[in-house]
């Protein structure tokens, strides 16, 4: 029958546990200051003029992106749009591009290239 009786020490332990649970919530509510935000420069970055210069694609690349001169960034975007539209990414490894007839000519006859190698091969077709 002694086990059914609650002692005052056991009753006092419950509020202490409740106080311990409330303390972490209070600490979590405290806002944290990020060092990166304080160290960021106030001046926004300017785009690199070399990337914004319009370049003329070769006849082989023009079959994919068009004949109008475009900046490098836009050429890359159009090639990716073409790849996604025709679902040319390898399903097992999404970093690899499976070339169709038009892209095979741009990639120098390779049937499959990595997305990182693709940008290098595209830059060879820009003047």
Biotite code that builds the C-alpha atoms (Angstrom):
import biotite.structure as struc

atoms = struc.array([
    struc.Atom([0.000, 0.000, 0.000], chain_id="A", res_id=1, res_name="UNK", atom_name="CA", element="C"),
    struc.Atom([2.971, 2.263, 0.302], chain_id="A", res_id=2, res_name="UNK", atom_name="CA", element="C"),
    struc.Atom([3.298, 2.357, -3.477], chain_id="A", res_id=3, res_name="UNK", atom_name="CA", element="C"),
    struc.Atom([-0.187, 3.834, -3.965], chain_id="A", res_id=4, res_name="UNK", atom_name="CA", element="C"),
    struc.Atom([0.625, 6.795, -1.746], chain_id="A", res_id=5, res_name="UNK", atom_name="CA", element="C"),
    struc.Atom([2.332, 9.793, -3.348], chain_id="A", res_id=6, res_name="UNK", atom_name="CA", element="C"),
    struc.Atom([5.099, 11.436, -1.443], chain_id="A", res_id=7, res_name="UNK", atom_name="CA", element="C"),
    struc.Atom([5.563, 15.225, -1.482], chain_id="A", res_id=8, res_name="UNK", atom_name="CA", element="C"),
    struc.Atom([8.972, 14.765, -3.138], chain_id="A", res_id=9, res_name="UNK", atom_name="CA", element="C"),
    struc.Atom([7.435, 12.968, -6.139], chain_id="A", res_id=10, res_name="UNK", atom_name="CA", element="C"),
    struc.Atom([4.765, 15.653, -6.519], chain_id="A", res_id=11, res_name="UNK", atom_name="CA", element="C"),
    struc.Atom([7.426, 18.387, -6.498], chain_id="A", res_id=12, res_name="UNK", atom_name="CA", element="C"),
    struc.Atom([9.364, 16.632, -9.288], chain_id="A", res_id=13, res_name="UNK", atom_name="CA", element="C"),
    struc.Atom([6.610, 17.169, -11.889], chain_id="A", res_id=14, res_name="UNK", atom_name="CA", element="C"),
    struc.Atom([6.649, 21.000, -11.848], chain_id="A", res_id=15, res_name="UNK", atom_name="CA", element="C"),
    struc.Atom([10.454, 20.943, -12.095], chain_id="A", res_id=16, res_name="UNK", atom_name="CA", element="C"),
    struc.Atom([10.193, 18.808, -15.244], chain_id="A", res_id=17, res_name="UNK", atom_name="CA", element="C"),
    struc.Atom([7.653, 21.249, -16.682], chain_id="A", res_id=18, res_name="UNK", atom_name="CA", element="C"),
    struc.Atom([10.045, 24.141, -16.012], chain_id="A", res_id=19, res_name="UNK", atom_name="CA", element="C"),
    struc.Atom([12.866, 22.284, -17.792], chain_id="A", res_id=20, res_name="UNK", atom_name="CA", element="C"),
    struc.Atom([10.666, 21.754, -20.857], chain_id="A", res_id=21, res_name="UNK", atom_name="CA", element="C"),
    struc.Atom([9.695, 25.434, -20.949], chain_id="A", res_id=22, res_name="UNK", atom_name="CA", element="C"),
    struc.Atom([13.301, 26.631, -20.806], chain_id="A", res_id=23, res_name="UNK", atom_name="CA", element="C"),
    struc.Atom([14.348, 25.285, -24.250], chain_id="A", res_id=24, res_name="UNK", atom_name="CA", element="C"),
    struc.Atom([11.285, 26.886, -25.877], chain_id="A", res_id=25, res_name="UNK", atom_name="CA", element="C"),
    struc.Atom([12.288, 30.224, -24.442], chain_id="A", res_id=26, res_name="UNK", atom_name="CA", element="C"),
    struc.Atom([15.834, 29.830, -25.756], chain_id="A", res_id=27, res_name="UNK", atom_name="CA", element="C"),
    struc.Atom([14.591, 28.772, -29.200], chain_id="A", res_id=28, res_name="UNK", atom_name="CA", element="C"),
    struc.Atom([12.411, 31.881, -29.454], chain_id="A", res_id=29, res_name="UNK", atom_name="CA", element="C"),
    struc.Atom([15.500, 34.101, -29.154], chain_id="A", res_id=30, res_name="UNK", atom_name="CA", element="C"),
    struc.Atom([16.402, 35.520, -32.594], chain_id="A", res_id=31, res_name="UNK", atom_name="CA", element="C"),
    struc.Atom([19.828, 34.622, -33.942], chain_id="A", res_id=32, res_name="UNK", atom_name="CA", element="C"),
    struc.Atom([22.088, 37.003, -35.798], chain_id="A", res_id=33, res_name="UNK", atom_name="CA", element="C"),
    struc.Atom([23.706, 35.674, -38.960], chain_id="A", res_id=34, res_name="UNK", atom_name="CA", element="C"),
    struc.Atom([27.298, 36.689, -39.550], chain_id="A", res_id=35, res_name="UNK", atom_name="CA", element="C"),
    struc.Atom([26.986, 36.313, -43.327], chain_id="A", res_id=36, res_name="UNK", atom_name="CA", element="C"),
    struc.Atom([24.287, 38.980, -43.509], chain_id="A", res_id=37, res_name="UNK", atom_name="CA", element="C"),
    struc.Atom([26.415, 41.412, -41.554], chain_id="A", res_id=38, res_name="UNK", atom_name="CA", element="C"),
    struc.Atom([29.477, 40.786, -43.753], chain_id="A", res_id=39, res_name="UNK", atom_name="CA", element="C"),
    struc.Atom([27.631, 41.061, -47.100], chain_id="A", res_id=40, res_name="UNK", atom_name="CA", element="C"),
    struc.Atom([28.612, 44.059, -49.233], chain_id="A", res_id=41, res_name="UNK", atom_name="CA", element="C"),
    struc.Atom([26.063, 46.811, -49.629], chain_id="A", res_id=42, res_name="UNK", atom_name="CA", element="C"),
    struc.Atom([26.741, 47.174, -53.378], chain_id="A", res_id=43, res_name="UNK", atom_name="CA", element="C"),
    struc.Atom([24.907, 44.681, -55.636], chain_id="A", res_id=44, res_name="UNK", atom_name="CA", element="C"),
    struc.Atom([27.030, 42.620, -58.028], chain_id="A", res_id=45, res_name="UNK", atom_name="CA", element="C"),
    struc.Atom([27.246, 43.777, -61.625], chain_id="A", res_id=46, res_name="UNK", atom_name="CA", element="C"),
    struc.Atom([26.918, 41.132, -64.354], chain_id="A", res_id=47, res_name="UNK", atom_name="CA", element="C"),
    struc.Atom([30.080, 40.257, -66.222], chain_id="A", res_id=48, res_name="UNK", atom_name="CA", element="C"),
    struc.Atom([30.082, 42.025, -69.597], chain_id="A", res_id=49, res_name="UNK", atom_name="CA", element="C"),
    struc.Atom([31.699, 39.019, -71.316], chain_id="A", res_id=50, res_name="UNK", atom_name="CA", element="C"),
    struc.Atom([28.677, 36.852, -70.537], chain_id="A", res_id=51, res_name="UNK", atom_name="CA", element="C"),
    struc.Atom([26.269, 39.501, -71.777], chain_id="A", res_id=52, res_name="UNK", atom_name="CA", element="C"),
    struc.Atom([27.999, 40.013, -75.148], chain_id="A", res_id=53, res_name="UNK", atom_name="CA", element="C"),
    struc.Atom([25.881, 38.667, -78.005], chain_id="A", res_id=54, res_name="UNK", atom_name="CA", element="C"),
    struc.Atom([27.667, 35.892, -79.889], chain_id="A", res_id=55, res_name="UNK", atom_name="CA", element="C"),
    struc.Atom([26.767, 34.326, -83.214], chain_id="A", res_id=56, res_name="UNK", atom_name="CA", element="C"),
    struc.Atom([26.144, 30.560, -83.120], chain_id="A", res_id=57, res_name="UNK", atom_name="CA", element="C"),
    struc.Atom([27.641, 28.308, -85.794], chain_id="A", res_id=58, res_name="UNK", atom_name="CA", element="C"),
    struc.Atom([25.349, 26.741, -88.403], chain_id="A", res_id=59, res_name="UNK", atom_name="CA", element="C"),
    struc.Atom([25.294, 23.472, -86.437], chain_id="A", res_id=60, res_name="UNK", atom_name="CA", element="C"),
    struc.Atom([24.325, 25.164, -83.164], chain_id="A", res_id=61, res_name="UNK", atom_name="CA", element="C"),
    struc.Atom([21.880, 27.467, -84.965], chain_id="A", res_id=62, res_name="UNK", atom_name="CA", element="C"),
    struc.Atom([19.760, 24.389, -85.748], chain_id="A", res_id=63, res_name="UNK", atom_name="CA", element="C"),
    struc.Atom([19.114, 24.100, -82.003], chain_id="A", res_id=64, res_name="UNK", atom_name="CA", element="C"),
    struc.Atom([19.042, 27.708, -80.702], chain_id="A", res_id=65, res_name="UNK", atom_name="CA", element="C"),
    struc.Atom([18.318, 29.814, -83.804], chain_id="A", res_id=66, res_name="UNK", atom_name="CA", element="C"),
    struc.Atom([20.476, 32.083, -85.966], chain_id="A", res_id=67, res_name="UNK", atom_name="CA", element="C"),
    struc.Atom([20.153, 35.343, -84.013], chain_id="A", res_id=68, res_name="UNK", atom_name="CA", element="C"),
    struc.Atom([23.179, 36.419, -81.939], chain_id="A", res_id=69, res_name="UNK", atom_name="CA", element="C"),
    struc.Atom([22.624, 35.658, -78.253], chain_id="A", res_id=70, res_name="UNK", atom_name="CA", element="C"),
    struc.Atom([24.615, 35.993, -75.024], chain_id="A", res_id=71, res_name="UNK", atom_name="CA", element="C"),
    struc.Atom([26.251, 32.793, -73.737], chain_id="A", res_id=72, res_name="UNK", atom_name="CA", element="C"),
    struc.Atom([23.746, 32.543, -70.908], chain_id="A", res_id=73, res_name="UNK", atom_name="CA", element="C"),
    struc.Atom([20.781, 32.611, -73.298], chain_id="A", res_id=74, res_name="UNK", atom_name="CA", element="C"),
    struc.Atom([22.400, 30.021, -75.584], chain_id="A", res_id=75, res_name="UNK", atom_name="CA", element="C"),
    struc.Atom([22.821, 27.672, -72.624], chain_id="A", res_id=76, res_name="UNK", atom_name="CA", element="C"),
    struc.Atom([19.200, 28.253, -71.566], chain_id="A", res_id=77, res_name="UNK", atom_name="CA", element="C"),
    struc.Atom([17.917, 27.500, -75.058], chain_id="A", res_id=78, res_name="UNK", atom_name="CA", element="C"),
    struc.Atom([19.963, 24.310, -75.274], chain_id="A", res_id=79, res_name="UNK", atom_name="CA", element="C"),
    struc.Atom([18.552, 23.191, -71.899], chain_id="A", res_id=80, res_name="UNK", atom_name="CA", element="C"),
    struc.Atom([15.022, 24.023, -73.092], chain_id="A", res_id=81, res_name="UNK", atom_name="CA", element="C"),
    struc.Atom([15.658, 21.851, -76.157], chain_id="A", res_id=82, res_name="UNK", atom_name="CA", element="C"),
    struc.Atom([17.008, 19.003, -74.001], chain_id="A", res_id=83, res_name="UNK", atom_name="CA", element="C"),
    struc.Atom([14.056, 19.122, -71.620], chain_id="A", res_id=84, res_name="UNK", atom_name="CA", element="C"),
    struc.Atom([11.480, 19.441, -74.404], chain_id="A", res_id=85, res_name="UNK", atom_name="CA", element="C"),
    struc.Atom([12.772, 16.268, -76.090], chain_id="A", res_id=86, res_name="UNK", atom_name="CA", element="C"),
    struc.Atom([13.570, 14.500, -72.772], chain_id="A", res_id=87, res_name="UNK", atom_name="CA", element="C"),
    struc.Atom([17.221, 13.889, -73.680], chain_id="A", res_id=88, res_name="UNK", atom_name="CA", element="C"),
    struc.Atom([18.575, 13.537, -70.127], chain_id="A", res_id=89, res_name="UNK", atom_name="CA", element="C"),
    struc.Atom([19.624, 10.012, -69.202], chain_id="A", res_id=90, res_name="UNK", atom_name="CA", element="C"),
    struc.Atom([16.985, 8.679, -66.755], chain_id="A", res_id=91, res_name="UNK", atom_name="CA", element="C"),
    struc.Atom([19.544, 6.709, -64.738], chain_id="A", res_id=92, res_name="UNK", atom_name="CA", element="C"),
    struc.Atom([22.075, 9.561, -64.436], chain_id="A", res_id=93, res_name="UNK", atom_name="CA", element="C"),
    struc.Atom([20.475, 12.977, -64.934], chain_id="A", res_id=94, res_name="UNK", atom_name="CA", element="C"),
    struc.Atom([23.904, 14.619, -65.370], chain_id="A", res_id=95, res_name="UNK", atom_name="CA", element="C"),
    struc.Atom([24.354, 12.881, -68.709], chain_id="A", res_id=96, res_name="UNK", atom_name="CA", element="C"),
    struc.Atom([22.781, 14.173, -71.930], chain_id="A", res_id=97, res_name="UNK", atom_name="CA", element="C"),
    struc.Atom([21.807, 11.706, -74.660], chain_id="A", res_id=98, res_name="UNK", atom_name="CA", element="C"),
    struc.Atom([22.306, 13.489, -77.981], chain_id="A", res_id=99, res_name="UNK", atom_name="CA", element="C"),
    struc.Atom([19.852, 13.360, -80.851], chain_id="A", res_id=100, res_name="UNK", atom_name="CA", element="C"),
    struc.Atom([21.006, 14.054, -84.434], chain_id="A", res_id=101, res_name="UNK", atom_name="CA", element="C"),
    struc.Atom([21.153, 17.853, -84.013], chain_id="A", res_id=102, res_name="UNK", atom_name="CA", element="C"),
    struc.Atom([23.002, 17.737, -80.686], chain_id="A", res_id=103, res_name="UNK", atom_name="CA", element="C"),
    struc.Atom([25.346, 14.999, -81.860], chain_id="A", res_id=104, res_name="UNK", atom_name="CA", element="C"),
    struc.Atom([26.682, 17.448, -84.455], chain_id="A", res_id=105, res_name="UNK", atom_name="CA", element="C"),
    struc.Atom([27.170, 20.091, -81.731], chain_id="A", res_id=106, res_name="UNK", atom_name="CA", element="C"),
    struc.Atom([28.864, 17.575, -79.400], chain_id="A", res_id=107, res_name="UNK", atom_name="CA", element="C"),
    struc.Atom([31.390, 16.523, -82.029], chain_id="A", res_id=108, res_name="UNK", atom_name="CA", element="C"),
    struc.Atom([29.782, 13.170, -82.831], chain_id="A", res_id=109, res_name="UNK", atom_name="CA", element="C"),
    struc.Atom([29.499, 12.015, -79.201], chain_id="A", res_id=110, res_name="UNK", atom_name="CA", element="C"),
    struc.Atom([26.271, 10.179, -78.373], chain_id="A", res_id=111, res_name="UNK", atom_name="CA", element="C"),
    struc.Atom([26.387, 11.086, -74.663], chain_id="A", res_id=112, res_name="UNK", atom_name="CA", element="C"),
    struc.Atom([28.111, 13.908, -72.774], chain_id="A", res_id=113, res_name="UNK", atom_name="CA", element="C"),
    struc.Atom([27.976, 15.240, -69.228], chain_id="A", res_id=114, res_name="UNK", atom_name="CA", element="C"),
    struc.Atom([26.239, 18.535, -68.569], chain_id="A", res_id=115, res_name="UNK", atom_name="CA", element="C"),
    struc.Atom([29.595, 20.085, -67.618], chain_id="A", res_id=116, res_name="UNK", atom_name="CA", element="C"),
    struc.Atom([31.267, 18.932, -70.826], chain_id="A", res_id=117, res_name="UNK", atom_name="CA", element="C"),
    struc.Atom([28.252, 20.210, -72.772], chain_id="A", res_id=118, res_name="UNK", atom_name="CA", element="C"),
    struc.Atom([28.957, 23.872, -71.963], chain_id="A", res_id=119, res_name="UNK", atom_name="CA", element="C"),
    struc.Atom([32.550, 23.491, -73.166], chain_id="A", res_id=120, res_name="UNK", atom_name="CA", element="C"),
    struc.Atom([31.409, 21.912, -76.429], chain_id="A", res_id=121, res_name="UNK", atom_name="CA", element="C"),
    struc.Atom([28.789, 24.629, -76.967], chain_id="A", res_id=122, res_name="UNK", atom_name="CA", element="C"),
    struc.Atom([31.345, 27.415, -76.454], chain_id="A", res_id=123, res_name="UNK", atom_name="CA", element="C"),
    struc.Atom([33.356, 25.998, -79.372], chain_id="A", res_id=124, res_name="UNK", atom_name="CA", element="C"),
    struc.Atom([30.368, 26.823, -81.638], chain_id="A", res_id=125, res_name="UNK", atom_name="CA", element="C"),
    struc.Atom([30.086, 30.498, -80.609], chain_id="A", res_id=126, res_name="UNK", atom_name="CA", element="C"),
    struc.Atom([31.926, 33.341, -82.368], chain_id="A", res_id=127, res_name="UNK", atom_name="CA", element="C"),
])
